[in-house]
Amino acid sequence: MNEAVGAVDRKQGMAQSAESVVAIALLCVCAAAGLAAWLLSGDDKPAISADRSDIAKVASVQGDERLQSEEQAVLAEWQRRLDGEFSQREQNLRQQAQLATLQQQSEALAMAQASAEAAARAAEVAEARALSAEKERQLALAKIREREAPAKPVESKPATAANKAASAVAAIDTVPASIDWNSCARPEYPEESVRFGQQGTVTMSFVVDAEGNASEGKVVETSGTRRLDYRALSALSRCDFEPERVNGKPVASVAQVRFTWKLTR
């Protein structure tokens, strides 16, 4: 009896030992599974973070490239607009300069034509007056020569109207017009003519009225340099003149004036 009870106790102790071994084995398996899961979860996180960082870097680079491309496109568009505006402005400025040049040339041509016409009219008037004055001078000289010639004895005859007229013509006294050098400043030597050593004598003619006012001046004989000619003509046109006098009476006439340009060393 006692042996049977001991056998039963031994069987129960062995069953309990087997259950404990199984529980310990299950606990070890669970611990190993948990450890493996923990290790696996710890290795994946850095990989995921690394992937996300690479994606962010790629997106940032692509964004920068897109922004740079857009900026370059905007700058190119502004450059194109600025080039077009500057080109249009330069074209407008060139057109304005051409129009101004054409206008100046037209005005210069009109002034030249007007001056030529005025000079032609002045030349005609001066020539007519010069011919008239020359005739008067020749007549006066002829009468003076006749008056200064030795008188021939003639029979006394009654005075006639013809004799009286001849005596009046013989009594004509003419004093040519002359310039008053003290009434105006002498012409100044042009710097260009001084530099190039230009000299010469210019002869000019002026129409002088009975009051001594000169007009319609022109160059009769050049000095060889137009610059010297017109500098002298311009200066002497502002001078006063003594009018020509016939028997003491001032009359209009044409006066000739000579001016010599000479360099002093």
BALOBA-1460 file (C-alpha; in Angstrom, 3 decimals):
// residues 265
<rec num="1" residu="m" x="0.000" y="0.000" z="0.000"/>
<rec num="2" residu="n" x="2.675" y="2.378" z="0.919"/>
<rec num="3" residu="e" x="4.593" y="1.481" z="-2.238"/>
<rec num="4" residu="a" x="1.569" y="2.322" z="-4.394"/>
<rec num="5" residu="v" x="1.179" y="5.693" z="-2.777"/>
<rec num="6" residu="g" x="4.902" y="6.433" z="-3.345"/>
<rec num="7" residu="a" x="4.602" y="5.511" z="-7.018"/>
<rec num="8" residu="v" x="1.713" y="7.861" z="-7.483"/>
<rec num="9" residu="d" x="3.655" y="10.681" z="-5.801"/>
<rec num="10" residu="r" x="6.624" y="10.076" z="-8.018"/>
<rec num="11" residu="k" x="4.458" y="10.278" z="-11.160"/>
<rec num="12" residu="q" x="2.907" y="13.561" z="-10.056"/>
<rec num="13" residu="g" x="6.354" y="15.047" z="-9.343"/>
<rec num="14" residu="m" x="7.594" y="14.046" z="-12.799"/>
<rec num="15" residu="a" x="4.482" y="15.623" z="-14.427"/>
<rec num="16" residu="q" x="5.066" y="18.839" z="-12.587"/>
<rec num="17" residu="s" x="8.747" y="18.866" z="-13.626"/>
<rec num="18" residu="a" x="7.764" y="18.354" z="-17.295"/>
<rec num="19" residu="e" x="5.286" y="21.223" z="-17.151"/>
<rec num="20" residu="s" x="7.927" y="23.480" z="-15.624"/>
<rec num="21" residu="v" x="10.395" y="22.580" z="-18.402"/>
<rec num="22" residu="v" x="7.787" y="23.300" z="-21.067"/>
<rec num="23" residu="a" x="6.919" y="26.648" z="-19.435"/>
<rec num="24" residu="i" x="10.572" y="27.599" z="-19.238"/>
<rec num="25" residu="a" x="11.066" y="26.585" z="-22.882"/>
<rec num="26" residu="l" x="8.062" y="28.681" z="-23.970"/>
<rec num="27" residu="l" x="9.344" y="31.588" z="-21.956"/>
<rec num="28" residu="c" x="12.739" y="31.310" z="-23.633"/>
<rec num="29" residu="v" x="11.106" y="31.162" z="-27.073"/>
<rec num="30" residu="c" x="9.028" y="34.240" z="-26.329"/>
<rec num="31" residu="a" x="12.070" y="36.086" z="-25.032"/>
<rec num="32" residu="a" x="14.072" y="35.144" z="-28.141"/>
<rec num="33" residu="a" x="11.204" y="36.226" z="-30.413"/>
<rec num="34" residu="g" x="10.883" y="39.570" z="-28.580"/>
<rec num="35" residu="l" x="14.616" y="40.151" z="-28.768"/>
<rec num="36" residu="a" x="14.659" y="39.407" z="-32.484"/>
<rec num="37" residu="a" x="11.724" y="41.726" z="-33.094"/>
<rec num="38" residu="w" x="13.389" y="44.489" z="-31.149"/>
<rec num="39" residu="l" x="16.634" y="44.054" z="-33.023"/>
<rec num="40" residu="l" x="14.837" y="44.089" z="-36.382"/>
<rec num="41" residu="s" x="12.858" y="47.201" z="-35.535"/>
<rec num="42" residu="g" x="16.041" y="49.023" z="-34.445"/>
<rec num="43" residu="d" x="17.868" y="48.270" z="-37.746"/>
<rec num="44" residu="d" x="14.988" y="49.499" z="-40.005"/>
<rec num="45" residu="k" x="14.668" y="52.980" z="-38.490"/>
<rec num="46" residu="p" x="18.082" y="54.298" z="-39.619"/>
<rec num="47" residu="a" x="17.465" y="52.907" z="-43.091"/>
<rec num="48" residu="i" x="14.088" y="54.639" z="-43.344"/>
<rec num="49" residu="s" x="15.578" y="57.893" z="-42.004"/>
<rec num="50" residu="a" x="18.423" y="57.639" z="-44.509"/>
<rec num="51" residu="d" x="15.959" y="57.100" z="-47.387"/>
<rec num="52" residu="r" x="13.877" y="60.051" z="-46.303"/>
<rec num="53" residu="s" x="16.992" y="62.274" z="-46.055"/>
<rec num="54" residu="d" x="18.111" y="61.271" z="-49.547"/>
<rec num="55" residu="i" x="14.643" y="61.980" z="-50.941"/>
<rec num="56" residu="a" x="14.637" y="65.401" z="-49.253"/>
<rec num="57" residu="k" x="18.064" y="66.196" z="-50.687"/>
<rec num="58" residu="v" x="16.995" y="65.177" z="-54.195"/>
<rec num="59" residu="a" x="13.813" y="67.249" z="-53.913"/>
<rec num="60" residu="s" x="15.823" y="70.239" z="-52.645"/>
<rec num="61" residu="v" x="18.315" y="69.963" z="-55.533"/>
<rec num="62" residu="q" x="15.503" y="69.666" z="-58.064"/>
<rec num="63" residu="g" x="13.751" y="72.674" z="-56.525"/>
<rec num="64" residu="d" x="16.937" y="74.741" z="-56.663"/>
<rec num="65" residu="e" x="17.520" y="73.774" z="-60.272"/>
<rec num="66" residu="r" x="13.935" y="74.688" z="-61.172"/>
<rec num="67" residu="l" x="14.222" y="78.046" z="-59.395"/>
<rec num="68" residu="q" x="17.553" y="78.749" z="-61.095"/>
<rec num="69" residu="s" x="16.073" y="77.866" z="-64.466"/>
<rec num="70" residu="e" x="13.082" y="80.137" z="-63.852"/>
<rec num="71" residu="e" x="15.367" y="82.987" z="-62.743"/>
<rec num="72" residu="q" x="17.514" y="82.572" z="-65.842"/>
<rec num="73" residu="a" x="14.407" y="82.626" z="-68.016"/>
<rec num="74" residu="v" x="13.149" y="85.827" z="-66.334"/>
<rec num="75" residu="l" x="16.564" y="87.472" z="-66.654"/>
<rec num="76" residu="a" x="16.786" y="86.489" z="-70.316"/>
<rec num="77" residu="e" x="13.332" y="87.968" z="-70.955"/>
<rec num="78" residu="w" x="14.278" y="91.255" z="-69.242"/>
<rec num="79" residu="q" x="17.559" y="91.362" z="-71.153"/>
<rec num="80" residu="r" x="15.679" y="90.874" z="-74.411"/>
<rec num="81" residu="r" x="13.255" y="93.675" z="-73.538"/>
<rec num="82" residu="l" x="16.056" y="96.027" z="-72.514"/>
<rec num="83" residu="d" x="17.976" y="95.278" z="-75.710"/>
<rec num="84" residu="g" x="14.859" y="96.003" z="-77.749"/>
<rec num="85" residu="e" x="14.191" y="99.272" z="-75.929"/>
<rec num="86" residu="f" x="17.811" y="100.447" z="-76.264"/>
<rec num="87" residu="s" x="17.832" y="99.494" z="-79.936"/>
<rec num="88" residu="q" x="14.619" y="101.424" z="-80.557"/>
<rec num="89" residu="r" x="15.956" y="104.405" z="-78.637"/>
<rec num="90" residu="e" x="19.210" y="104.412" z="-80.598"/>
<rec num="91" residu="q" x="17.252" y="104.206" z="-83.832"/>
<rec num="92" residu="n" x="15.074" y="107.143" z="-82.769"/>
<rec num="93" residu="l" x="18.152" y="109.168" z="-81.826"/>
<rec num="94" residu="r" x="19.773" y="108.436" z="-85.188"/>
<rec num="95" residu="q" x="16.612" y="109.473" z="-87.012"/>
<rec num="96" residu="q" x="16.403" y="112.687" z="-85.004"/>
<rec num="97" residu="a" x="20.064" y="113.441" z="-85.749"/>
<rec num="98" residu="q" x="19.494" y="112.808" z="-89.463"/>
<rec num="99" residu="l" x="16.429" y="115.055" z="-89.486"/>
<rec num="100" residu="a" x="18.349" y="117.795" z="-87.672"/>
<rec num="101" residu="t" x="21.207" y="117.501" z="-90.170"/>
<rec num="102" residu="l" x="18.826" y="117.684" z="-93.110"/>
<rec num="103" residu="q" x="17.103" y="120.697" z="-91.616"/>
<rec num="104" residu="q" x="20.430" y="122.453" z="-91.054"/>
<rec num="105" residu="q" x="21.506" y="121.691" z="-94.603"/>
<rec num="106" residu="s" x="18.185" y="123.001" z="-95.927"/>
<rec num="107" residu="e" x="18.504" y="126.190" z="-93.882"/>
<rec num="108" residu="a" x="22.114" y="126.655" z="-94.983"/>
<rec num="109" residu="l" x="21.111" y="126.172" z="-98.610"/>
<rec num="110" residu="a" x="18.275" y="128.670" z="-98.287"/>
<rec num="111" residu="m" x="20.614" y="131.204" z="-96.649"/>
<rec num="112" residu="a" x="23.216" y="130.651" z="-99.346"/>
<rec num="113" residu="q" x="20.630" y="131.190" z="-102.069"/>
<rec num="114" residu="a" x="19.326" y="134.325" z="-100.365"/>
<rec num="115" residu="s" x="22.862" y="135.633" z="-99.943"/>
<rec num="116" residu="a" x="23.655" y="134.906" z="-103.577"/>
<rec num="117" residu="e" x="20.539" y="136.729" z="-104.738"/>
<rec num="118" residu="a" x="21.264" y="139.694" z="-102.468"/>
<rec num="119" residu="a" x="24.866" y="139.785" z="-103.662"/>
<rec num="120" residu="a" x="23.731" y="139.693" z="-107.287"/>
<rec num="121" residu="r" x="21.315" y="142.573" z="-106.720"/>
<rec num="122" residu="a" x="23.957" y="144.519" z="-104.821"/>
<rec num="123" residu="a" x="26.446" y="143.908" z="-107.606"/>
<rec num="124" residu="e" x="24.014" y="145.233" z="-110.199"/>
<rec num="125" residu="v" x="23.270" y="148.351" z="-108.159"/>
<rec num="126" residu="a" x="26.933" y="148.902" z="-107.372"/>
<rec num="127" residu="e" x="27.927" y="148.456" z="-110.998"/>
<rec num="128" residu="a" x="25.313" y="150.947" z="-112.142"/>
<rec num="129" residu="r" x="26.380" y="153.482" z="-109.528"/>
<rec num="130" residu="a" x="30.042" y="152.874" z="-110.302"/>
<rec num="131" residu="l" x="29.441" y="153.514" z="-114.004"/>
<rec num="132" residu="s" x="27.531" y="156.682" z="-113.193"/>
<rec num="133" residu="a" x="30.222" y="157.888" z="-110.811"/>
<rec num="134" residu="e" x="32.948" y="157.036" z="-113.305"/>
<rec num="135" residu="k" x="31.224" y="159.040" z="-116.003"/>
<rec num="136" residu="e" x="30.910" y="161.975" z="-113.655"/>
<rec num="137" residu="r" x="34.585" y="161.709" z="-112.720"/>
<rec num="138" residu="q" x="35.695" y="161.517" z="-116.323"/>
<rec num="139" residu="l" x="33.570" y="164.519" z="-117.204"/>
<rec num="140" residu="a" x="34.960" y="166.433" z="-114.259"/>
<rec num="141" residu="l" x="38.556" y="165.509" z="-115.168"/>
<rec num="142" residu="a" x="37.999" y="166.541" z="-118.755"/>
<rec num="143" residu="k" x="36.691" y="169.885" z="-117.653"/>
<rec num="144" residu="i" x="39.581" y="170.344" z="-115.237"/>
<rec num="145" residu="r" x="42.099" y="169.610" z="-118.011"/>
<rec num="146" residu="e" x="40.362" y="172.056" z="-120.266"/>
<rec num="147" residu="r" x="40.459" y="174.623" z="-117.521"/>
<rec num="148" residu="e" x="44.159" y="174.055" z="-116.853"/>
<rec num="149" residu="a" x="45.090" y="174.120" z="-120.561"/>
<rec num="150" residu="p" x="46.774" y="177.337" z="-121.826"/>
<rec num="151" residu="a" x="44.189" y="179.832" z="-122.879"/>
<rec num="152" residu="k" x="44.203" y="180.888" z="-126.524"/>
<rec num="153" residu="p" x="43.567" y="184.490" z="-127.421"/>
<rec num="154" residu="v" x="40.138" y="184.752" z="-128.882"/>
<rec num="155" residu="e" x="38.017" y="187.587" z="-129.934"/>
<rec num="156" residu="s" x="35.649" y="188.817" z="-127.356"/>
<rec num="157" residu="k" x="32.167" y="187.568" z="-128.067"/>
<rec num="158" residu="p" x="28.958" y="188.013" z="-126.213"/>
<rec num="159" residu="a" x="28.365" y="185.284" z="-123.610"/>
<rec num="160" residu="t" x="25.892" y="182.669" z="-124.726"/>
<rec num="161" residu="a" x="23.964" y="179.996" z="-122.840"/>
<rec num="162" residu="a" x="26.298" y="177.289" z="-124.194"/>
<rec num="163" residu="n" x="29.351" y="179.129" z="-122.940"/>
<rec num="164" residu="k" x="27.779" y="179.530" z="-119.518"/>
<rec num="165" residu="a" x="26.972" y="175.782" z="-119.305"/>
<rec num="166" residu="a" x="30.508" y="174.874" z="-120.296"/>
<rec num="167" residu="s" x="31.892" y="177.195" z="-117.645"/>
<rec num="168" residu="a" x="29.631" y="175.592" z="-115.028"/>
<rec num="169" residu="v" x="30.766" y="172.071" z="-115.984"/>
<rec num="170" residu="a" x="34.399" y="173.132" z="-115.884"/>
<rec num="171" residu="a" x="33.906" y="174.371" z="-112.342"/>
<rec num="172" residu="i" x="32.893" y="170.865" z="-110.994"/>
<rec num="173" residu="d" x="35.075" y="169.827" z="-108.021"/>
<rec num="174" residu="t" x="34.805" y="166.144" z="-106.959"/>
<rec num="175" residu="v" x="36.191" y="164.603" z="-103.768"/>
<rec num="176" residu="p" x="35.850" y="160.774" z="-103.716"/>
<rec num="177" residu="a" x="34.323" y="158.976" z="-100.741"/>
<rec num="178" residu="s" x="36.756" y="157.690" z="-98.101"/>
<rec num="179" residu="i" x="36.659" y="155.536" z="-95.000"/>
<rec num="180" residu="d" x="37.006" y="156.977" z="-91.502"/>
<rec num="181" residu="w" x="39.523" y="154.607" z="-89.881"/>
<rec num="182" residu="n" x="38.939" y="156.146" z="-86.457"/>
<rec num="183" residu="s" x="35.257" y="155.250" z="-86.428"/>
<rec num="184" residu="c" x="35.680" y="151.489" z="-86.027"/>
<rec num="185" residu="a" x="38.041" y="148.835" z="-84.749"/>
<rec num="186" residu="r" x="40.656" y="147.357" z="-87.034"/>
<rec num="187" residu="p" x="40.048" y="143.753" z="-88.133"/>
<rec num="188" residu="e" x="41.634" y="141.153" z="-85.852"/>
<rec num="189" residu="y" x="43.999" y="138.634" z="-87.384"/>
<rec num="190" residu="p" x="42.344" y="135.146" z="-87.437"/>
<rec num="191" residu="e" x="44.241" y="132.616" z="-85.344"/>
<rec num="192" residu="e" x="44.139" y="130.056" z="-88.159"/>
<rec num="193" residu="s" x="45.714" y="132.545" z="-90.589"/>
<rec num="194" residu="v" x="48.432" y="133.379" z="-88.060"/>
<rec num="195" residu="r" x="49.161" y="129.682" z="-87.584"/>
<rec num="196" residu="f" x="49.390" y="129.068" z="-91.345"/>
<rec num="197" residu="g" x="51.234" y="132.339" z="-92.076"/>
<rec num="198" residu="q" x="48.548" y="133.738" z="-94.413"/>
<rec num="199" residu="q" x="48.973" y="137.330" z="-95.631"/>
<rec num="200" residu="g" x="47.759" y="139.531" z="-98.472"/>
<rec num="201" residu="t" x="45.865" y="142.647" z="-99.521"/>
<rec num="202" residu="v" x="42.114" y="142.614" z="-100.100"/>
<rec num="203" residu="t" x="40.206" y="145.257" z="-102.068"/>
<rec num="204" residu="m" x="36.567" y="145.870" z="-101.143"/>
<rec num="205" residu="s" x="33.836" y="148.128" z="-102.451"/>
<rec num="206" residu="f" x="30.998" y="149.742" z="-100.493"/>
<rec num="207" residu="v" x="27.956" y="151.727" z="-101.559"/>
<rec num="208" residu="v" x="28.126" y="154.975" z="-99.540"/>
<rec num="209" residu="d" x="25.075" y="157.199" z="-99.357"/>
<rec num="210" residu="a" x="25.112" y="160.977" z="-98.957"/>
<rec num="211" residu="e" x="25.165" y="160.617" z="-95.162"/>
<rec num="212" residu="g" x="28.257" y="158.399" z="-95.124"/>
<rec num="213" residu="n" x="26.485" y="155.102" z="-94.367"/>
<rec num="214" residu="a" x="28.085" y="152.078" z="-96.040"/>
<rec num="215" residu="s" x="26.139" y="149.089" z="-97.395"/>
<rec num="216" residu="e" x="26.341" y="146.315" z="-99.956"/>
<rec num="217" residu="g" x="29.978" y="145.590" z="-99.230"/>
<rec num="218" residu="k" x="31.742" y="143.015" z="-101.392"/>
<rec num="219" residu="v" x="35.219" y="141.751" z="-102.194"/>
<rec num="220" residu="v" x="36.559" y="143.142" z="-105.458"/>
<rec num="221" residu="e" x="40.059" y="141.665" z="-105.330"/>
<rec num="222" residu="t" x="40.906" y="138.811" z="-102.964"/>
<rec num="223" residu="s" x="43.929" y="138.576" z="-100.722"/>
<rec num="224" residu="g" x="44.274" y="134.940" z="-101.626"/>
<rec num="225" residu="t" x="42.537" y="133.705" z="-98.477"/>
<rec num="226" residu="r" x="38.767" y="133.821" z="-98.078"/>
<rec num="227" residu="r" x="39.086" y="133.866" z="-94.282"/>
<rec num="228" residu="l" x="41.080" y="137.114" z="-94.424"/>
<rec num="229" residu="d" x="38.778" y="138.610" z="-97.075"/>
<rec num="230" residu="y" x="35.559" y="138.163" z="-95.134"/>
<rec num="231" residu="r" x="37.114" y="139.073" z="-91.790"/>
<rec num="232" residu="a" x="38.147" y="142.438" z="-93.270"/>
<rec num="233" residu="l" x="34.795" y="142.909" z="-95.040"/>
<rec num="234" residu="s" x="32.868" y="142.190" z="-91.843"/>
<rec num="235" residu="a" x="34.942" y="144.608" z="-89.752"/>
<rec num="236" residu="l" x="35.040" y="147.497" z="-92.226"/>
<rec num="237" residu="s" x="31.292" y="147.272" z="-92.902"/>
<rec num="238" residu="r" x="30.827" y="148.781" z="-89.439"/>
<rec num="239" residu="c" x="32.988" y="151.832" z="-90.211"/>
<rec num="240" residu="d" x="31.753" y="155.307" z="-91.063"/>
<rec num="241" residu="f" x="32.592" y="156.888" z="-94.415"/>
<rec num="242" residu="e" x="33.016" y="160.390" z="-95.711"/>
<rec num="243" residu="p" x="30.607" y="160.654" z="-98.638"/>
<rec num="244" residu="e" x="31.749" y="161.768" z="-102.032"/>
<rec num="245" residu="r" x="31.378" y="165.491" z="-102.540"/>
<rec num="246" residu="v" x="30.723" y="167.249" z="-105.807"/>
<rec num="247" residu="n" x="31.282" y="170.974" z="-105.517"/>
<rec num="248" residu="g" x="31.047" y="170.534" z="-101.754"/>
<rec num="249" residu="k" x="27.714" y="168.712" z="-101.874"/>
<rec num="250" residu="p" x="27.620" y="165.093" z="-100.517"/>
<rec num="251" residu="v" x="26.327" y="162.567" z="-103.017"/>
<rec num="252" residu="a" x="25.925" y="158.794" z="-103.052"/>
<rec num="253" residu="s" x="28.746" y="156.841" z="-104.646"/>
<rec num="254" residu="v" x="30.792" y="153.646" z="-104.565"/>
<rec num="255" residu="a" x="33.973" y="153.656" z="-102.471"/>
<rec num="256" residu="q" x="36.827" y="151.189" z="-102.755"/>
<rec num="257" residu="v" x="38.929" y="150.309" z="-99.704"/>
<rec num="258" residu="r" x="42.168" y="148.317" z="-99.570"/>
<rec num="259" residu="f" x="43.261" y="146.503" z="-96.431"/>
<rec num="260" residu="t" x="46.573" y="144.695" z="-96.041"/>
<rec num="261" residu="w" x="47.043" y="141.692" z="-93.793"/>
<rec num="262" residu="k" x="50.675" y="141.412" z="-92.739"/>
<rec num="263" residu="l" x="52.239" y="139.321" z="-90.013"/>
<rec num="264" residu="t" x="54.802" y="140.952" z="-87.760"/>
<rec num="265" residu="r" x="57.691" y="138.836" z="-86.484"/>
